[in-house]
Amino acid sequence: MLQRKVCFYKPLSLFFCAALSLAPCYGASSTLEQILLEPKEVQLERAIASLSEPIADKEKLALTRFVAEQYFGSGDYQKATRYFLRAEQLSADIEPPVQRADYAKKQGIANYYRGHYLSAVEDYSRALQILEQINEPLLQAHLYNNIGLALMRAERLEQAIDYFGSAKTLYDEYGSEQDKVDITHNIAGAYISADRYDAALEMYATVGDAFTRLGDTAGLAQMQSNLGVIYRNLGQLDAAAEQYQLALANLAKIHDSLSFNNTLMNLANLYFSQGRFDDALATLEEAKAHLEVFDYFPGLITIQEITAKVLYGKGEYERAQEALAQAYALASQDNNNNEPLDTYLIELLLVAAKGDTKQALVLFEKYERERDQAVSKAIASRLNDFHAKYNTTQLQRQVESLQRQQEFERIAAHQRNQFTWLVAGLLLLTLIIGVLLYRRGAERRANTILEEKVRQRTQELEALAQQLSSANEIKSQFLANISHEIRTPLTSIMGQAEAIIHGEVRKGDVAKELQVIYNNSKHLGELINDVLDLSKIEANKLELNIALVSLDSLLGDIKAMFAPSALQQGIDFYIDNQLPANSGAELDYIRVKQVLVNLCSNAIKFTEQGEVTLKVSAQEKTLVFCVEDTGIGIAEDKLEAIFTTFSQGDNSISRRFGGTGLGLSLSQQLAYIMGGQITVTSTLGCGSSFCFRLPCQHIQLTSQQQVQPPPCYASSFSGTVVLAEDHPDNRRLIERLLQNLGVTVYSAENGEQAVELALKHHPDLVLMDIQMPILDGLGALSLLQQCGFSSPIIALTANAMTHEIAHYKQVGFAGHLAKPIDKAQFCAVLERYLSISEQKEGYREVDMSDLCQSFAQTLPAEIALLKAAQQRDDITAVAQIAHRLAGAAKMFADADLAQLLSDIERAAKYQDGEHVSELLNDLAMHDTESGH
C-alpha cells in the first residue's frame, strides 16, 4: 500500500519580522482604544459590531486589522483571510506599500494553514509584486521562501526549487544566521519529497546544532518530525517513533497546532506499520479533535484514510467502510483536494475482503486509471514548467537582442554628431593649443622633476618610519619579556633580604634564606645570559643544556621560591611528589625550572584563597608537572587565547592582578622546544590546572649522583696565576679570592702587561679578560702563542654568548669563565690546573638521628588516628593525616613508607573508601615488618 510522506518546512516569515509584524500596532483609533479597555472575551464581538457603524477609514482599517489578527490567533484562518483582504483594500490610500504587502502575505499564510496552497501562492505573489517596487530584499526573500513552501505542498517541485533558490541567493547576502538555517531546512524537506533521504540527513546534520544554539524550538521540532519521516521510509521504525515523540514535545511547547496534528498523523501511520492498531486509533482521535476546530480539510481527509486503513488491519470492515465514506464526503467539500489514490486502494481491499471480486476488479481498474492520470498530470506539469521557462528564455533573448541593436544604432548616430563637432572644435583650438604647448611642456617638466624628488623623499621617510616602528616593537617586546622573567626571582630575593634585614628570620635559618637568595640570583644571571645571546634571538632558537639532575633538588628550589610568597598571600603552597625518592632525569634544569616558575607564579597570583599544589608524576616515558589552584579560573572561551603573547583572560584580569600576559606564551614555547606541551583545564570561579608534559624518563639516582659537590674541595692551592683585568674593582675581587685560596697572583690591567708578566713568571694559569685597553685579550693570546707560551689561558669575560665562547676556544683559549664569577666553576678551573695543598672534608651531612627516632616513636599513634578517621568515614581527615605523615616520612623514614602514605592521601582525595581500606591494611603490615 502506498505511504504518504508528511514532512515539514520552515516558513521563515511565519511569525512576521521587520515591517511585516503581527505584533499589536493598530495606529491611532479612539474606537479601538476603548474596545481594548474592555474584557478580552468581548473585544472581538465589539470590534465586529463597530465595523458596521459609520466611522472614519483609518479607524475602520485599525478595527479590521484587529479582527483579522484575533481570528488568526484563534486558528480561524478562513475568517482571518477575509478580514486581511478587507484590510488590504482599505489600506490602498492610507498606509505605505510595505504594509499592503503585509496584509497580502498574511492572507497567504492563513490559506497555507487551511491547505489552500495555490491560493496562498497567489497571495504571496501579490505581496511580492508590491515589494519589488521598493528596496526590501530580505522581505522579498521571505516571500520567495513561502511561495516555495506552498508549491511544495501543492506538489509542484520544480517551481518550488526555483523559488527556494531565489530565496537562498538573497539570504546569503542579506539574511541572518536564522534565515540561512531555515532555508537549508526547507531544501532538506524538498530532498525528502524527492526521496533523497541521504542528502536530507546530511543537511540536517549541519543545522540541528544551529536550531538548538539559536533557541529555535519550532525549527528543531519540524526537523525532528522530518527525521521521523526519513527513518520510517528507511524502515527504521523505532528511530522514527522516537523522533516523532521528540517533535510532539517541542511542538506542544510552542502551541503549533497544525504541525502538532500533522505529526500525530505521521505517528498514527507509523503505529499502523508496527501493527499497533489501538495506539494508531487513539492518536488519530486526538488529531481529529484538534483539526475539526480549524476546519482543515486536507488533515481531516488524511485522518479518515488512515482510520480506514487501521480498521481494515483490525478486521473491522464495516467501520473501515464508514471511515472511507467520510473521507469521500470531506474530499467533495474541498475544492483543492482530489480523491487520493490511497482511498481507492483501501476500498479495493475492503471489497475484496468481503468477497465481492467483481466490484474489487472495477475498483482496481479505477485505481489504475486514476494513477495513470496522476502520473500524466505530473509529467504534463513538469513539461509545462519546462516549456514556460524555455519560451520565456527565448523571448527574453529576442528582446535583449533587439534592445542591443537599438542601442548600437543610437550610439552610432551620437558618435557621428560628436565627430562633426570634434573636427570643428579641433580646427578652432589648434592655434590656442600651439601657443600653450610650450608653456605647458615647461611646467610639466618642472612638475615631473619636483614630483620625483617628493616621491623619493616620501619613500625614504616611509622606509625609515617602518624601520623605526619595527625597532620600537622589537624593543618593547624585548623589555616586556625580560621584565616578566626577572620579576619573579627578584621578588623572592627582595622578600628574603627584607626579612633578614628586619630580623624576621631566626639566626639559625639565616644561612638557609641566604641560600634561597643565592639560588634566585643565579637564576637571574642565567636569564641575563640568555638575553645577551644574540645568536639565539636573531635565529629564534634556544639551545638546550641536557644533563642528569635531581628532581628533588628542582622541587626544593621551587618550594623555597614560592612558599614564602604564598604564605604572605594567605594561601597554602604544596608540592605533591608522586615519584620515588631520589629520582632524577636528563633534562634542561634551567628551562624546566623557568616553565615551573611561570606556572606557579601565575597560580599564586590568581589565587586569593585556598591552595596551590604542584603535582609531579610519571606516565610511561613522560614526566608530568601539574600546577593546580583554587583561584579565579578561566572562562572556556578564553582558554585558547591565554597562550598568545601579551594575552590574558580579559582586561579586568590585567587591571586586577597586573602582568603582561607573556609568561604562559614563553612557557609554551619552551615546552615545545623541549618536545613537550602545556595543557590547561579550568572552571570559571573554581580554579585551574596547568599540566606540563615533558618526554623524559625518571631514574633512580645513585648515592654519588645524589650528593652535589661543594663549591670547592680544596681549602688552599699551590701555584701562580697571572690575572689580566682592566677594571680595578673586579681585579681586586678576583685577587682576594685567589689569595684566600693560597694562590700567588700577578695582576695586570691590560693585555700588554699580562704578556710581560706571563713571560717573566711562567705561571701555572693565566686568567685573561677579553676587553682591555692597549692590547685586548685576543691580541695578548696571539702574542703569547707566538712566543711559545704553553700554560693554559682561560678567557675571563662578561660576553657569555654561545658563538663567542666557541670562538674563544677555537683561537686557543683553554676554557671560559663568565662574569659575575660563579665560585663553584671558578674552583673547578683551579682544581683542574693547580695543585691542591690542603683537602677539605666537603659538606657535612646534618645529624637527624634524634628527629628520626622521634618520628618512629610517634608513628604508631599517628597511624591509630588515621585508622580511627577511616572507621568513622571521615575521608577528609584521612587525607589530611596521610598528607602530614607522607611529608615527614620523606624526611625521616624510608621511601616505601612515604609512597604508601602518599597513595592513601590520593585515594582519600578521590573519595575511594575501598582503596583506602586496602592501603591501610598494607600500612599495618609495613608497620609490623618495620618494627615500629
Secondary structure as GFF3:
##gff-version 3
##sequence-region A 1 932
A	DSSP	alpha_helix	30	36	.	.	.	ID=ss1
A	DSSP	alpha_helix	40	51	.	.	.	ID=ss2
A	DSSP	alpha_helix	57	74	.	.	.	ID=ss3
A	DSSP	alpha_helix	77	90	.	.	.	ID=ss4
A	DSSP	three_ten_helix	91	93	.	.	.	ID=ss5
A	DSSP	alpha_helix	97	114	.	.	.	ID=ss6
A	DSSP	alpha_helix	117	131	.	.	.	ID=ss7
A	DSSP	alpha_helix	137	153	.	.	.	ID=ss8
A	DSSP	alpha_helix	157	174	.	.	.	ID=ss9
A	DSSP	alpha_helix	177	193	.	.	.	ID=ss10
A	DSSP	alpha_helix	197	214	.	.	.	ID=ss11
A	DSSP	alpha_helix	217	233	.	.	.	ID=ss12
A	DSSP	alpha_helix	237	254	.	.	.	ID=ss13
A	DSSP	alpha_helix	257	273	.	.	.	ID=ss14
A	DSSP	alpha_helix	277	294	.	.	.	ID=ss15
A	DSSP	alpha_helix	297	314	.	.	.	ID=ss16
A	DSSP	alpha_helix	317	333	.	.	.	ID=ss17
A	DSSP	alpha_helix	341	353	.	.	.	ID=ss18
A	DSSP	alpha_helix	357	501	.	.	.	ID=ss19
A	DSSP	alpha_helix	507	532	.	.	.	ID=ss20
A	DSSP	alpha_helix	534	539	.	.	.	ID=ss21
A	DSSP	beta_strand	547	550	.	.	.	ID=ss22
A	DSSP	alpha_helix	551	569	.	.	.	ID=ss23
A	DSSP	beta_strand	572	577	.	.	.	ID=ss24
A	DSSP	beta_strand	583	587	.	.	.	ID=ss25
A	DSSP	alpha_helix	589	605	.	.	.	ID=ss26
A	DSSP	beta_strand	611	619	.	.	.	ID=ss27
A	DSSP	beta_strand	622	629	.	.	.	ID=ss28
A	DSSP	three_ten_helix	636	641	.	.	.	ID=ss29
A	DSSP	alpha_helix	651	657	.	.	.	ID=ss30
A	DSSP	alpha_helix	663	673	.	.	.	ID=ss31
A	DSSP	beta_strand	677	683	.	.	.	ID=ss32
A	DSSP	beta_strand	687	694	.	.	.	ID=ss33
A	DSSP	beta_strand	699	700	.	.	.	ID=ss34
A	DSSP	alpha_helix	703	706	.	.	.	ID=ss35
A	DSSP	beta_strand	714	718	.	.	.	ID=ss36
A	DSSP	beta_strand	720	724	.	.	.	ID=ss37
A	DSSP	alpha_helix	728	740	.	.	.	ID=ss38
A	DSSP	beta_strand	744	748	.	.	.	ID=ss39
A	DSSP	alpha_helix	751	761	.	.	.	ID=ss40
A	DSSP	beta_strand	765	769	.	.	.	ID=ss41
A	DSSP	alpha_helix	777	786	.	.	.	ID=ss42
A	DSSP	beta_strand	793	797	.	.	.	ID=ss43
A	DSSP	alpha_helix	802	811	.	.	.	ID=ss44
A	DSSP	beta_strand	815	818	.	.	.	ID=ss45
A	DSSP	alpha_helix	823	833	.	.	.	ID=ss46
A	DSSP	beta_strand	835	839	.	.	.	ID=ss47
A	DSSP	alpha_helix	849	871	.	.	.	ID=ss48
A	DSSP	alpha_helix	875	892	.	.	.	ID=ss49
A	DSSP	alpha_helix	895	909	.	.	.	ID=ss50
A	DSSP	alpha_helix	913	930	.	.	.	ID=ss51
###
